[in-house]
Structure formats: structure tokens, C-alpha cells
Amino acid sequence: MKIVVLVKEVPDTYGDRKLNLETGLADRAASETVLDEIGERALEVALSHADKNAGTEVVVLSMTPESAAATVRKGLAMGAASAVQVVDEALLGADMGLTAEVLAAALQKIGFDLVIAGNQSTDGSGGMMASMVAELLDVPAATGLNSVEITDAAVSGERATDGGTAEATAALPAVISITERLPDARFPNFKGIMAAKKKPFETLSLADLAIDPHDADASRSIVIGISEKPPRAAGVKIVDEGDAGEKLADFLIENRLV
């Protein structure tokens, strides 16, 4: 079985998050970049299955700038057998549609039985990538899973609903996304870090995938305006001079809070 895990380099959640006001793109130099935690959990699901099932191949796939190679290699250090990175300058600022198209094309090229992704990244937080990729690949999608069970023929798991839980099952090949209810990812050990240097690491371009990012027939999002959030204005201070209750009531009424 070949399991491909979608991973992504994102700004560290503990660092600053800023937009470049000229381009409208995330300023990734504003903080450290890391492998997205939900992607690490998705990789842990695949590696845990591989630990118990001989013959399972785990591949990490990412669409990233060339500078993210070291971050993607963390997946190899954790235990993945190989990595594929899609790098192309034309992908700078790619929207979800183009990203899904690129990932789907890469998956078709490298082959897969199961694709595992996180439910949403910590930077864009789109939450639709797994479904979009599955649609383009014309395979079943089981998203937002809180547990995962993989067999040779199908994948299943529990999904939270408004009224409780539901069991979702999809025949392979399929795409799934997981939530933070799945276990934390393992830490790469020294042996894994050293082994990662010798594992296959393939870099693909848009030309390799036969994708034109400027195709007139393909829908592409553009930024038409951006501005910095204004600083928070000072609040209203009410001093009790015997009429604080009336002032507070007036304030609540004026701001339609009661």
C-alpha cells in the first residue's frame, strides 16, 4: 500500500503573522517557519499504520518554495520513505484552486492508494483542500476524521456531527483528512535524521505536471485590495460619581448591547 501524506510549511504559530501590504501575501520572513502540526499528525497516522503493516510505503508531498526543502525533510526524519516537493516561481501566491490542481496532478504522477491530509492548515485555514483534491482525482473523500482505521480495501473513521458522531467509510483509493483528535506526532530521533539525508527527495515543476498557472480557462483568485487593521481605539471609561449605573445603562443601550 502506498500512502501519501500532504504536508505544508507554515509560519510558526508562536511568531508574528503579517501580510505584505504591497503583494497581499503572507510575510513568511516575519517569523520562523515550521512543518504544520496537523500535517505532522497526518503523517503519524500513516507511519503508525506502516509500523504494523509490512509493505506500506509512506510518501510526503508538499507544494512549497524551494527554501522549504529542509522543513519537508522533517517528514523523512520522522520515518517517511520518500518525499516529493513541487517547486515553481509561478506558484507564488497560489490560491486553493491552483494548489488543489497541482497536488492532484502530483498525486496522479507518483501514484497512491490513500492520501492523508490535515483538516486545515494554521496559515490559510481554508479547510477544503482534501475535498478539492479528491474531487479532481475522482475518488471518495472522508474528511474531518477523529479516528482512522485502514485496511487493504478501505479506510474508515469517526467524524463529529452536530448531534453526536458518525462513521465514515471509503473504498480505496481515497482521500481523508484528520483532526487534532489524532495522536501527537513522533519526534525524529538521531538515526532518523541521519537516514533522511539518503532517502529519495524528488522536486517537480509545473512543467513536469503539465500545468499552466495562467490558463485562461482555469479560475484563479486575485487580491484586489488590502489594508492593515487599524489600531484598537481607546475604550470608554466610566467613573462612578453616583450615576455610574445610569451611564453604564446608556452606554449599553447606545451600542445595542441590551
Summary of the structure (lengths in Angstrom):
residues: 258
radius of gyration: 22.5
end to end distance: 59.5
largest distance: 78.4
contacts: 763
relative contact order: 0.17
helix: 29%
strand: 24%
